[in-house]
Amino acid sequence: MTTVQEPEYLVVRNDEEQYSIWRADRELPAGWHAEGTKGPRQSCLDHIDQVWTDMRPLSLRQRMLAAEPS
């Protein structure tokens, strides 16, 4: 019986602080950076569920803060 090993994934984040996962054996796409978490797919997705609590892009959050009355 042959055991198939699950690929390793990275948690990646872009400049808008949006998260995704990416296969660790592939070059990261432009604009995405390794966040530091690495492991099986589900572990990476679980980590994203814990840390990505505000789905709004960074630029939107900044505009909303700037528009708040002083």
CHARMM-style PDB file with segment names, atoms N, HN, CA, C and O in Angstrom:
ATOM      1  N   MET     1       0.840  -1.177   0.000  1.00  0.00      PROA
ATOM      2  CA  MET     1       0.000   0.000   0.000  1.00  0.00      PROA
ATOM      3  C   MET     1       0.893   1.251   0.000  1.00  0.00      PROA
ATOM      4  O   MET     1       1.799   1.369   0.825  1.00  0.00      PROA
ATOM      5  N   THR     2       0.638   2.155  -0.903  1.00  0.00      PROA
ATOM      6  HN  THR     2      -0.098   2.059  -1.573  1.00  0.00      PROA
ATOM      7  CA  THR     2       1.414   3.385  -1.021  1.00  0.00      PROA
ATOM      8  C   THR     2       0.722   4.495  -0.233  1.00  0.00      PROA
ATOM      9  O   THR     2      -0.484   4.709  -0.363  1.00  0.00      PROA
ATOM     10  N   THR     3       1.502   5.194   0.582  1.00  0.00      PROA
ATOM     11  HN  THR     3       2.482   5.020   0.688  1.00  0.00      PROA
ATOM     12  CA  THR     3       0.968   6.319   1.339  1.00  0.00      PROA
ATOM     13  C   THR     3       1.233   7.598   0.568  1.00  0.00      PROA
ATOM     14  O   THR     3       2.369   7.892   0.195  1.00  0.00      PROA
ATOM     15  N   VAL     4       0.177   8.350   0.336  1.00  0.00      PROA
ATOM     16  HN  VAL     4      -0.746   8.112   0.639  1.00  0.00      PROA
ATOM     17  CA  VAL     4       0.303   9.630  -0.351  1.00  0.00      PROA
ATOM     18  C   VAL     4       0.456  10.707   0.705  1.00  0.00      PROA
ATOM     19  O   VAL     4      -0.414  10.885   1.558  1.00  0.00      PROA
ATOM     20  N   GLN     5       1.568  11.421   0.642  1.00  0.00      PROA
ATOM     21  HN  GLN     5       2.274  11.276  -0.051  1.00  0.00      PROA
ATOM     22  CA  GLN     5       1.815  12.481   1.605  1.00  0.00      PROA
ATOM     23  C   GLN     5       1.127  13.759   1.149  1.00  0.00      PROA
ATOM     24  O   GLN     5       1.227  14.162  -0.010  1.00  0.00      PROA
ATOM     25  N   GLU     6       0.432  14.381   2.080  1.00  0.00      PROA
ATOM     26  HN  GLU     6       0.351  14.054   3.021  1.00  0.00      PROA
ATOM     27  CA  GLU     6      -0.242  15.642   1.772  1.00  0.00      PROA
ATOM     28  C   GLU     6       0.795  16.728   1.542  1.00  0.00      PROA
ATOM     29  O   GLU     6       1.787  16.804   2.266  1.00  0.00      PROA
ATOM     30  N   PRO     7       0.574  17.568   0.539  1.00  0.00      PROA
ATOM     31  CA  PRO     7       1.522  18.664   0.298  1.00  0.00      PROA
ATOM     32  C   PRO     7       1.538  19.640   1.480  1.00  0.00      PROA
ATOM     33  O   PRO     7       0.561  19.755   2.221  1.00  0.00      PROA
ATOM     34  N   GLU     8       2.649  20.328   1.636  1.00  0.00      PROA
ATOM     35  HN  GLU     8       3.442  20.235   1.035  1.00  0.00      PROA
ATOM     36  CA  GLU     8       2.773  21.341   2.676  1.00  0.00      PROA
ATOM     37  C   GLU     8       2.340  22.688   2.092  1.00  0.00      PROA
ATOM     38  O   GLU     8       2.604  22.993   0.929  1.00  0.00      PROA
ATOM     39  N   TYR     9       1.683  23.469   2.910  1.00  0.00      PROA
ATOM     40  HN  TYR     9       1.469  23.222   3.855  1.00  0.00      PROA
ATOM     41  CA  TYR     9       1.172  24.774   2.489  1.00  0.00      PROA
ATOM     42  C   TYR     9       1.761  25.875   3.351  1.00  0.00      PROA
ATOM     43  O   TYR     9       2.234  25.637   4.462  1.00  0.00      PROA
ATOM     44  N   LEU    10       1.721  27.081   2.814  1.00  0.00      PROA
ATOM     45  HN  LEU    10       1.337  27.274   1.912  1.00  0.00      PROA
ATOM     46  CA  LEU    10       2.098  28.293   3.533  1.00  0.00      PROA
ATOM     47  C   LEU    10       0.858  29.167   3.682  1.00  0.00      PROA
ATOM     48  O   LEU    10      -0.001  29.195   2.800  1.00  0.00      PROA
ATOM     49  N   VAL    11       0.773  29.870   4.791  1.00  0.00      PROA
ATOM     50  HN  VAL    11       1.471  29.847   5.507  1.00  0.00      PROA
ATOM     51  CA  VAL    11      -0.223  30.935   4.909  1.00  0.00      PROA
ATOM     52  C   VAL    11       0.436  32.169   4.318  1.00  0.00      PROA
ATOM     53  O   VAL    11       1.544  32.536   4.709  1.00  0.00      PROA
ATOM     54  N   VAL    12      -0.240  32.801   3.385  1.00  0.00      PROA
ATOM     55  HN  VAL    12      -1.140  32.502   3.068  1.00  0.00      PROA
ATOM     56  CA  VAL    12       0.292  33.990   2.722  1.00  0.00      PROA
ATOM     57  C   VAL    12      -0.649  35.165   2.940  1.00  0.00      PROA
ATOM     58  O   VAL    12      -1.846  34.992   3.168  1.00  0.00      PROA
ATOM     59  N   ARG    13      -0.077  36.367   2.865  1.00  0.00      PROA
ATOM     60  HN  ARG    13       0.895  36.507   2.680  1.00  0.00      PROA
ATOM     61  CA  ARG    13      -0.860  37.588   3.060  1.00  0.00      PROA
ATOM     62  C   ARG    13      -0.392  38.622   2.050  1.00  0.00      PROA
ATOM     63  O   ARG    13       0.793  38.700   1.727  1.00  0.00      PROA
ATOM     64  N   ASN    14      -1.335  39.418   1.553  1.00  0.00      PROA
ATOM     65  HN  ASN    14      -2.298  39.355   1.815  1.00  0.00      PROA
ATOM     66  CA  ASN    14      -0.954  40.475   0.613  1.00  0.00      PROA
ATOM     67  C   ASN    14      -0.899  41.823   1.333  1.00  0.00      PROA
ATOM     68  O   ASN    14      -1.137  41.898   2.539  1.00  0.00      PROA
ATOM     69  N   ASP    15      -0.590  42.868   0.602  1.00  0.00      PROA
ATOM     70  HN  ASP    15      -0.397  42.807  -0.377  1.00  0.00      PROA
ATOM     71  CA  ASP    15      -0.437  44.196   1.196  1.00  0.00      PROA
ATOM     72  C   ASP    15      -1.748  44.765   1.727  1.00  0.00      PROA
ATOM     73  O   ASP    15      -1.737  45.720   2.503  1.00  0.00      PROA
ATOM     74  N   GLU    16      -2.877  44.190   1.316  1.00  0.00      PROA
ATOM     75  HN  GLU    16      -2.886  43.414   0.685  1.00  0.00      PROA
ATOM     76  CA  GLU    16      -4.186  44.606   1.829  1.00  0.00      PROA
ATOM     77  C   GLU    16      -4.584  43.792   3.059  1.00  0.00      PROA
ATOM     78  O   GLU    16      -5.713  43.886   3.539  1.00  0.00      PROA
ATOM     79  N   GLU    17      -3.635  42.985   3.566  1.00  0.00      PROA
ATOM     80  HN  GLU    17      -2.718  42.909   3.176  1.00  0.00      PROA
ATOM     81  CA  GLU    17      -3.829  42.133   4.734  1.00  0.00      PROA
ATOM     82  C   GLU    17      -4.938  41.107   4.525  1.00  0.00      PROA
ATOM     83  O   GLU    17      -5.697  40.795   5.442  1.00  0.00      PROA
ATOM     84  N   GLN    18      -5.016  40.589   3.299  1.00  0.00      PROA
ATOM     85  HN  GLN    18      -4.399  40.843   2.554  1.00  0.00      PROA
ATOM     86  CA  GLN    18      -5.922  39.494   2.972  1.00  0.00      PROA
ATOM     87  C   GLN    18      -5.099  38.211   2.988  1.00  0.00      PROA
ATOM     88  O   GLN    18      -3.942  38.212   2.569  1.00  0.00      PROA
ATOM     89  N   TYR    19      -5.679  37.130   3.462  1.00  0.00      PROA
ATOM     90  HN  TYR    19      -6.620  37.129   3.802  1.00  0.00      PROA
ATOM     91  CA  TYR    19      -4.969  35.869   3.648  1.00  0.00      PROA
ATOM     92  C   TYR    19      -5.402  34.826   2.630  1.00  0.00      PROA
ATOM     93  O   TYR    19      -6.504  34.872   2.081  1.00  0.00      PROA
ATOM     94  N   SER    20      -4.492  33.883   2.398  1.00  0.00      PROA
ATOM     95  HN  SER    20      -3.597  33.846   2.843  1.00  0.00      PROA
ATOM     96  CA  SER    20      -4.770  32.732   1.560  1.00  0.00      PROA
ATOM     97  C   SER    20      -3.755  31.650   1.908  1.00  0.00      PROA
ATOM     98  O   SER    20      -2.893  31.850   2.764  1.00  0.00      PROA
ATOM     99  N   ILE    21      -3.863  30.500   1.240  1.00  0.00      PROA
ATOM    100  HN  ILE    21      -4.564  30.337   0.545  1.00  0.00      PROA
ATOM    101  CA  ILE    21      -2.844  29.470   1.377  1.00  0.00      PROA
ATOM    102  C   ILE    21      -2.224  29.230   0.016  1.00  0.00      PROA
ATOM    103  O   ILE    21      -2.839  29.475  -1.021  1.00  0.00      PROA
ATOM    104  N   TRP    22      -0.996  28.748   0.042  1.00  0.00      PROA
ATOM    105  HN  TRP    22      -0.496  28.549   0.885  1.00  0.00      PROA
ATOM    106  CA  TRP    22      -0.249  28.512  -1.189  1.00  0.00      PROA
ATOM    107  C   TRP    22       0.633  27.294  -0.979  1.00  0.00      PROA
ATOM    108  O   TRP    22       1.217  27.122   0.091  1.00  0.00      PROA
ATOM    109  N   ARG    23       0.729  26.459  -1.987  1.00  0.00      PROA
ATOM    110  HN  ARG    23       0.254  26.599  -2.855  1.00  0.00      PROA
ATOM    111  CA  ARG    23       1.595  25.281  -1.888  1.00  0.00      PROA
ATOM    112  C   ARG    23       3.030  25.729  -1.610  1.00  0.00      PROA
ATOM    113  O   ARG    23       3.548  26.618  -2.286  1.00  0.00      PROA
ATOM    114  N   ALA    24       3.667  25.115  -0.619  1.00  0.00      PROA
ATOM    115  HN  ALA    24       3.246  24.393  -0.070  1.00  0.00      PROA
ATOM    116  CA  ALA    24       5.015  25.505  -0.206  1.00  0.00      PROA
ATOM    117  C   ALA    24       6.059  25.227  -1.270  1.00  0.00      PROA
ATOM    118  O   ALA    24       7.126  25.841  -1.264  1.00  0.00      PROA
ATOM    119  N   ASP    25       5.769  24.310  -2.184  1.00  0.00      PROA
ATOM    120  HN  ASP    25       4.902  23.812  -2.189  1.00  0.00      PROA
ATOM    121  CA  ASP    25       6.749  23.965  -3.219  1.00  0.00      PROA
ATOM    122  C   ASP    25       6.634  24.843  -4.464  1.00  0.00      PROA
ATOM    123  O   ASP    25       7.302  24.589  -5.467  1.00  0.00      PROA
ATOM    124  N   ARG    26       5.804  25.860  -4.406  1.00  0.00      PROA
ATOM    125  HN  ARG    26       5.261  26.067  -3.591  1.00  0.00      PROA
ATOM    126  CA  ARG    26       5.626  26.754  -5.553  1.00  0.00      PROA
ATOM    127  C   ARG    26       6.070  28.163  -5.208  1.00  0.00      PROA
ATOM    128  O   ARG    26       6.019  28.582  -4.052  1.00  0.00      PROA
ATOM    129  N   GLU    27       6.501  28.878  -6.220  1.00  0.00      PROA
ATOM    130  HN  GLU    27       6.541  28.538  -7.159  1.00  0.00      PROA
ATOM    131  CA  GLU    27       6.894  30.277  -6.039  1.00  0.00      PROA
ATOM    132  C   GLU    27       5.652  31.111  -5.731  1.00  0.00      PROA
ATOM    133  O   GLU    27       4.598  30.929  -6.339  1.00  0.00      PROA
ATOM    134  N   LEU    28       5.796  32.023  -4.781  1.00  0.00      PROA
ATOM    135  HN  LEU    28       6.653  32.171  -4.287  1.00  0.00      PROA
ATOM    136  CA  LEU    28       4.656  32.864  -4.415  1.00  0.00      PROA
ATOM    137  C   LEU    28       4.301  33.813  -5.560  1.00  0.00      PROA
ATOM    138  O   LEU    28       5.186  34.306  -6.259  1.00  0.00      PROA
ATOM    139  N   PRO    29       3.009  34.065  -5.749  1.00  0.00      PROA
ATOM    140  CA  PRO    29       2.618  35.028  -6.777  1.00  0.00      PROA
ATOM    141  C   PRO    29       2.997  36.445  -6.346  1.00  0.00      PROA
ATOM    142  O   PRO    29       3.159  36.724  -5.157  1.00  0.00      PROA
ATOM    143  N   ALA    30       3.130  37.310  -7.305  1.00  0.00      PROA
ATOM    144  HN  ALA    30       2.998  37.084  -8.270  1.00  0.00      PROA
ATOM    145  CA  ALA    30       3.480  38.709  -7.033  1.00  0.00      PROA
ATOM    146  C   ALA    30       2.467  39.322  -6.071  1.00  0.00      PROA
ATOM    147  O   ALA    30       1.260  39.117  -6.201  1.00  0.00      PROA
ATOM    148  N   GLY    31       2.976  40.068  -5.115  1.00  0.00      PROA
ATOM    149  HN  GLY    31       3.956  40.234  -5.009  1.00  0.00      PROA
ATOM    150  CA  GLY    31       2.117  40.766  -4.177  1.00  0.00      PROA
ATOM    151  C   GLY    31       1.745  39.969  -2.938  1.00  0.00      PROA
ATOM    152  O   GLY    31       1.061  40.491  -2.059  1.00  0.00      PROA
ATOM    153  N   TRP    32       2.176  38.724  -2.847  1.00  0.00      PROA
ATOM    154  HN  TRP    32       2.731  38.299  -3.562  1.00  0.00      PROA
ATOM    155  CA  TRP    32       1.869  37.877  -1.690  1.00  0.00      PROA
ATOM    156  C   TRP    32       3.157  37.535  -0.959  1.00  0.00      PROA
ATOM    157  O   TRP    32       4.207  37.368  -1.580  1.00  0.00      PROA
ATOM    158  N   HSD    33       3.072  37.432   0.372  1.00  0.00      PROA
ATOM    159  HN  HSD    33       2.220  37.568   0.876  1.00  0.00      PROA
ATOM    160  CA  HSD    33       4.240  37.187   1.208  1.00  0.00      PROA
ATOM    161  C   HSD    33       3.907  36.092   2.218  1.00  0.00      PROA
ATOM    162  O   HSD    33       2.789  36.035   2.731  1.00  0.00      PROA
ATOM    163  N   ALA    34       4.871  35.230   2.501  1.00  0.00      PROA
ATOM    164  HN  ALA    34       5.779  35.276   2.085  1.00  0.00      PROA
ATOM    165  CA  ALA    34       4.674  34.191   3.508  1.00  0.00      PROA
ATOM    166  C   ALA    34       4.480  34.862   4.870  1.00  0.00      PROA
ATOM    167  O   ALA    34       5.248  35.744   5.254  1.00  0.00      PROA
ATOM    168  N   GLU    35       3.468  34.441   5.575  1.00  0.00      PROA
ATOM    169  HN  GLU    35       2.845  33.724   5.263  1.00  0.00      PROA
ATOM    170  CA  GLU    35       3.106  35.023   6.865  1.00  0.00      PROA
ATOM    171  C   GLU    35       3.856  34.350   8.008  1.00  0.00      PROA
ATOM    172  O   GLU    35       3.979  34.921   9.092  1.00  0.00      PROA
ATOM    173  N   GLY    36       4.358  33.139   7.774  1.00  0.00      PROA
ATOM    174  HN  GLY    36       4.259  32.675   6.894  1.00  0.00      PROA
ATOM    175  CA  GLY    36       5.138  32.451   8.790  1.00  0.00      PROA
ATOM    176  C   GLY    36       4.577  31.105   9.211  1.00  0.00      PROA
ATOM    177  O   GLY    36       5.270  30.325   9.865  1.00  0.00      PROA
ATOM    178  N   THR    37       3.327  30.817   8.844  1.00  0.00      PROA
ATOM    179  HN  THR    37       2.764  31.450   8.313  1.00  0.00      PROA
ATOM    180  CA  THR    37       2.706  29.551   9.201  1.00  0.00      PROA
ATOM    181  C   THR    37       2.847  28.582   8.042  1.00  0.00      PROA
ATOM    182  O   THR    37       2.624  28.941   6.886  1.00  0.00      PROA
ATOM    183  N   LYS    38       3.220  27.346   8.364  1.00  0.00      PROA
ATOM    184  HN  LYS    38       3.401  27.054   9.303  1.00  0.00      PROA
ATOM    185  CA  LYS    38       3.465  26.335   7.343  1.00  0.00      PROA
ATOM    186  C   LYS    38       2.950  25.004   7.865  1.00  0.00      PROA
ATOM    187  O   LYS    38       3.118  24.702   9.046  1.00  0.00      PROA
ATOM    188  N   GLY    39       2.323  24.197   7.003  1.00  0.00      PROA
ATOM    189  HN  GLY    39       2.187  24.442   6.043  1.00  0.00      PROA
ATOM    190  CA  GLY    39       1.869  22.888   7.440  1.00  0.00      PROA
ATOM    191  C   GLY    39       0.827  22.312   6.506  1.00  0.00      PROA
ATOM    192  O   GLY    39       0.704  22.742   5.359  1.00  0.00      PROA
ATOM    193  N   PRO    40       0.067  21.327   7.003  1.00  0.00      PROA
ATOM    194  CA  PRO    40      -1.001  20.738   6.192  1.00  0.00      PROA
ATOM    195  C   PRO    40      -2.069  21.783   5.856  1.00  0.00      PROA
ATOM    196  O   PRO    40      -2.224  22.779   6.562  1.00  0.00      PROA
ATOM    197  N   ARG    41      -2.781  21.544   4.793  1.00  0.00      PROA
ATOM    198  HN  ARG    41      -2.654  20.735   4.219  1.00  0.00      PROA
ATOM    199  CA  ARG    41      -3.790  22.493   4.290  1.00  0.00      PROA
ATOM    200  C   ARG    41      -4.769  22.921   5.386  1.00  0.00      PROA
ATOM    201  O   ARG    41      -4.988  24.114   5.596  1.00  0.00      PROA
ATOM    202  N   GLN    42      -5.352  21.948   6.081  1.00  0.00      PROA
ATOM    203  HN  GLN    42      -5.173  20.979   5.911  1.00  0.00      PROA
ATOM    204  CA  GLN    42      -6.368  22.280   7.077  1.00  0.00      PROA
ATOM    205  C   GLN    42      -5.793  23.074   8.240  1.00  0.00      PROA
ATOM    206  O   GLN    42      -6.466  23.961   8.765  1.00  0.00      PROA
ATOM    207  N   SER    43      -4.581  22.781   8.648  1.00  0.00      PROA
ATOM    208  HN  SER    43      -4.035  22.061   8.221  1.00  0.00      PROA
ATOM    209  CA  SER    43      -3.940  23.556   9.724  1.00  0.00      PROA
ATOM    210  C   SER    43      -3.765  25.011   9.310  1.00  0.00      PROA
ATOM    211  O   SER    43      -3.978  25.924  10.108  1.00  0.00      PROA
ATOM    212  N   CYS    44      -3.375  25.217   8.061  1.00  0.00      PROA
ATOM    213  HN  CYS    44      -3.201  24.476   7.413  1.00  0.00      PROA
ATOM    214  CA  CYS    44      -3.217  26.590   7.560  1.00  0.00      PROA
ATOM    215  C   CYS    44      -4.557  27.308   7.497  1.00  0.00      PROA
ATOM    216  O   CYS    44      -4.656  28.480   7.859  1.00  0.00      PROA
ATOM    217  N   LEU    45      -5.588  26.606   7.037  1.00  0.00      PROA
ATOM    218  HN  LEU    45      -5.508  25.654   6.742  1.00  0.00      PROA
ATOM    219  CA  LEU    45      -6.923  27.218   6.985  1.00  0.00      PROA
ATOM    220  C   LEU    45      -7.439  27.534   8.393  1.00  0.00      PROA
ATOM    221  O   LEU    45      -8.062  28.574   8.607  1.00  0.00      PROA
ATOM    222  N   ASP    46      -7.182  26.646   9.343  1.00  0.00      PROA
ATOM    223  HN  ASP    46      -6.676  25.802   9.170  1.00  0.00      PROA
ATOM    224  CA  ASP    46      -7.586  26.900  10.728  1.00  0.00      PROA
ATOM    225  C   ASP    46      -6.877  28.129  11.279  1.00  0.00      PROA
ATOM    226  O   ASP    46      -7.484  28.935  11.985  1.00  0.00      PROA
ATOM    227  N   HSD    47      -5.597  28.274  10.960  1.00  0.00      PROA
ATOM    228  HN  HSD    47      -5.104  27.619  10.387  1.00  0.00      PROA
ATOM    229  CA  HSD    47      -4.842  29.451  11.417  1.00  0.00      PROA
ATOM    230  C   HSD    47      -5.454  30.732  10.837  1.00  0.00      PROA
ATOM    231  O   HSD    47      -5.617  31.724  11.547  1.00  0.00      PROA
ATOM    232  N   ILE    48      -5.787  30.705   9.558  1.00  0.00      PROA
ATOM    233  HN  ILE    48      -5.655  29.899   8.980  1.00  0.00      PROA
ATOM    234  CA  ILE    48      -6.405  31.881   8.928  1.00  0.00      PROA
ATOM    235  C   ILE    48      -7.722  32.220   9.626  1.00  0.00      PROA
ATOM    236  O   ILE    48      -8.008  33.393   9.866  1.00  0.00      PROA
ATOM    237  N   ASP    49      -8.521  31.211   9.952  1.00  0.00      PROA
ATOM    238  HN  ASP    49      -8.288  30.258   9.757  1.00  0.00      PROA
ATOM    239  CA  ASP    49      -9.782  31.452  10.669  1.00  0.00      PROA
ATOM    240  C   ASP    49      -9.549  32.177  11.987  1.00  0.00      PROA
ATOM    241  O   ASP    49     -10.380  32.982  12.406  1.00  0.00      PROA
ATOM    242  N   GLN    50      -8.433  31.901  12.639  1.00  0.00      PROA
ATOM    243  HN  GLN    50      -7.758  31.247  12.299  1.00  0.00      PROA
ATOM    244  CA  GLN    50      -8.136  32.533  13.930  1.00  0.00      PROA
ATOM    245  C   GLN    50      -7.611  33.956  13.785  1.00  0.00      PROA
ATOM    246  O   GLN    50      -7.942  34.818  14.599  1.00  0.00      PROA
ATOM    247  N   VAL    51      -6.800  34.218  12.766  1.00  0.00      PROA
ATOM    248  HN  VAL    51      -6.531  33.518  12.104  1.00  0.00      PROA
ATOM    249  CA  VAL    51      -6.133  35.526  12.682  1.00  0.00      PROA
ATOM    250  C   VAL    51      -6.812  36.533  11.767  1.00  0.00      PROA
ATOM    251  O   VAL    51      -6.633  37.738  11.942  1.00  0.00      PROA
ATOM    252  N   TRP    52      -7.584  36.065  10.797  1.00  0.00      PROA
ATOM    253  HN  TRP    52      -7.728  35.086  10.655  1.00  0.00      PROA
ATOM    254  CA  TRP    52      -8.208  36.998   9.852  1.00  0.00      PROA
ATOM    255  C   TRP    52      -9.621  37.290  10.318  1.00  0.00      PROA
ATOM    256  O   TRP    52     -10.587  36.711   9.822  1.00  0.00      PROA
ATOM    257  N   THR    53      -9.728  38.192  11.273  1.00  0.00      PROA
ATOM    258  HN  THR    53      -8.943  38.663  11.676  1.00  0.00      PROA
ATOM    259  CA  THR    53     -11.019  38.469  11.895  1.00  0.00      PROA
ATOM    260  C   THR    53     -11.761  39.641  11.250  1.00  0.00      PROA
ATOM    261  O   THR    53     -12.961  39.805  11.467  1.00  0.00      PROA
ATOM    262  N   ASP    54     -11.069  40.443  10.472  1.00  0.00      PROA
ATOM    263  HN  ASP    54     -10.094  40.310  10.296  1.00  0.00      PROA
ATOM    264  CA  ASP    54     -11.696  41.575   9.780  1.00  0.00      PROA
ATOM    265  C   ASP    54     -11.407  41.418   8.294  1.00  0.00      PROA
ATOM    266  O   ASP    54     -10.283  41.644   7.846  1.00  0.00      PROA
ATOM    267  N   MET    55     -12.425  41.031   7.531  1.00  0.00      PROA
ATOM    268  HN  MET    55     -13.339  40.848   7.895  1.00  0.00      PROA
ATOM    269  CA  MET    55     -12.235  40.708   6.119  1.00  0.00      PROA
ATOM    270  C   MET    55     -12.072  41.945   5.223  1.00  0.00      PROA
ATOM    271  O   MET    55     -11.734  41.819   4.046  1.00  0.00      PROA
ATOM    272  N   ARG    56     -12.309  43.120   5.773  1.00  0.00      PROA
ATOM    273  HN  ARG    56     -12.584  43.223   6.729  1.00  0.00      PROA
ATOM    274  CA  ARG    56     -12.185  44.321   4.947  1.00  0.00      PROA
ATOM    275  C   ARG    56     -10.725  44.547   4.575  1.00  0.00      PROA
ATOM    276  O   ARG    56      -9.844  44.381   5.418  1.00  0.00      PROA
ATOM    277  N   PRO    57     -10.454  44.926   3.320  1.00  0.00      PROA
ATOM    278  CA  PRO    57      -9.074  45.237   2.932  1.00  0.00      PROA
ATOM    279  C   PRO    57      -8.527  46.401   3.770  1.00  0.00      PROA
ATOM    280  O   PRO    57      -9.283  47.262   4.221  1.00  0.00      PROA
ATOM    281  N   LEU    58      -7.224  46.412   3.967  1.00  0.00      PROA
ATOM    282  HN  LEU    58      -6.610  45.713   3.601  1.00  0.00      PROA
ATOM    283  CA  LEU    58      -6.566  47.440   4.754  1.00  0.00      PROA
ATOM    284  C   LEU    58      -6.907  48.847   4.261  1.00  0.00      PROA
ATOM    285  O   LEU    58      -7.174  49.738   5.068  1.00  0.00      PROA
ATOM    286  N   SER    59      -6.900  49.050   2.949  1.00  0.00      PROA
ATOM    287  HN  SER    59      -6.683  48.326   2.294  1.00  0.00      PROA
ATOM    288  CA  SER    59      -7.175  50.396   2.414  1.00  0.00      PROA
ATOM    289  C   SER    59      -8.583  50.866   2.795  1.00  0.00      PROA
ATOM    290  O   SER    59      -8.779  52.052   3.063  1.00  0.00      PROA
ATOM    291  N   LEU    60      -9.546  49.974   2.822  1.00  0.00      PROA
ATOM    292  HN  LEU    60      -9.387  49.011   2.603  1.00  0.00      PROA
ATOM    293  CA  LEU    60     -10.909  50.343   3.214  1.00  0.00      PROA
ATOM    294  C   LEU    60     -10.953  50.682   4.698  1.00  0.00      PROA
ATOM    295  O   LEU    60     -11.573  51.672   5.086  1.00  0.00      PROA
ATOM    296  N   ARG    61     -10.312  49.883   5.521  1.00  0.00      PROA
ATOM    297  HN  ARG    61      -9.808  49.078   5.206  1.00  0.00      PROA
ATOM    298  CA  ARG    61     -10.287  50.168   6.960  1.00  0.00      PROA
ATOM    299  C   ARG    61      -9.648  51.530   7.230  1.00  0.00      PROA
ATOM    300  O   ARG    61     -10.123  52.284   8.080  1.00  0.00      PROA
ATOM    301  N   GLN    62      -8.576  51.842   6.508  1.00  0.00      PROA
ATOM    302  HN  GLN    62      -8.191  51.229   5.818  1.00  0.00      PROA
ATOM    303  CA  GLN    62      -7.913  53.132   6.698  1.00  0.00      PROA
ATOM    304  C   GLN    62      -8.806  54.290   6.271  1.00  0.00      PROA
ATOM    305  O   GLN    62      -8.867  55.316   6.949  1.00  0.00      PROA
ATOM    306  N   ARG    63      -9.506  54.123   5.133  1.00  0.00      PROA
ATOM    307  HN  ARG    63      -9.457  53.289   4.583  1.00  0.00      PROA
ATOM    308  CA  ARG    63     -10.426  55.190   4.684  1.00  0.00      PROA
ATOM    309  C   ARG    63     -11.548  55.396   5.684  1.00  0.00      PROA
ATOM    310  O   ARG    63     -11.944  56.531   5.950  1.00  0.00      PROA
ATOM    311  N   MET    64     -12.066  54.303   6.241  1.00  0.00      PROA
ATOM    312  HN  MET    64     -11.744  53.382   6.024  1.00  0.00      PROA
ATOM    313  CA  MET    64     -13.154  54.421   7.198  1.00  0.00      PROA
ATOM    314  C   MET    64     -12.683  55.118   8.486  1.00  0.00      PROA
ATOM    315  O   MET    64     -13.415  55.920   9.066  1.00  0.00      PROA
ATOM    316  N   LEU    65     -11.469  54.807   8.922  1.00  0.00      PROA
ATOM    317  HN  LEU    65     -10.874  54.156   8.451  1.00  0.00      PROA
ATOM    318  CA  LEU    65     -10.926  55.488  10.100  1.00  0.00      PROA
ATOM    319  C   LEU    65     -10.726  56.973   9.842  1.00  0.00      PROA
ATOM    320  O   LEU    65     -11.013  57.798  10.709  1.00  0.00      PROA
ATOM    321  N   ALA    66     -10.239  57.316   8.663  1.00  0.00      PROA
ATOM    322  HN  ALA    66     -10.006  56.645   7.959  1.00  0.00      PROA
ATOM    323  CA  ALA    66     -10.002  58.721   8.317  1.00  0.00      PROA
ATOM    324  C   ALA    66     -11.313  59.504   8.231  1.00  0.00      PROA
ATOM    325  O   ALA    66     -11.329  60.711   8.471  1.00  0.00      PROA
ATOM    326  N   ALA    67     -12.396  58.834   7.893  1.00  0.00      PROA
ATOM    327  HN  ALA    67     -12.383  57.853   7.697  1.00  0.00      PROA
ATOM    328  CA  ALA    67     -13.678  59.493   7.726  1.00  0.00      PROA
ATOM    329  C   ALA    67     -14.442  59.655   9.048  1.00  0.00      PROA
ATOM    330  O   ALA    67     -15.442  60.371   9.103  1.00  0.00      PROA
ATOM    331  N   GLU    68     -13.970  58.985  10.118  1.00  0.00      PROA
ATOM    332  HN  GLU    68     -13.158  58.403  10.074  1.00  0.00      PROA
ATOM    333  CA  GLU    68     -14.640  59.094  11.412  1.00  0.00      PROA
ATOM    334  C   GLU    68     -14.491  60.511  11.957  1.00  0.00      PROA
ATOM    335  O   GLU    68     -13.429  61.122  11.840  1.00  0.00      PROA
ATOM    336  N   PRO    69     -15.578  61.032  12.562  1.00  0.00      PROA
ATOM    337  CA  PRO    69     -15.473  62.367  13.164  1.00  0.00      PROA
ATOM    338  C   PRO    69     -14.499  62.345  14.348  1.00  0.00      PROA
ATOM    339  O   PRO    69     -14.396  61.353  15.070  1.00  0.00      PROA
ATOM    340  N   SER    70     -13.803  63.442  14.523  1.00  0.00      PROA
ATOM    341  HN  SER    70     -13.886  64.248  13.937  1.00  0.00      PROA
ATOM    342  CA  SER    70     -12.793  63.538  15.601  1.00  0.00      PROA
ATOM    343  C   SER    70     -13.413  63.659  16.949  1.00  0.00      PROA
ATOM    344  OT1 SER    70     -12.701  63.748  17.949  1.00  0.00      PROA
TER     345      SER     70
END
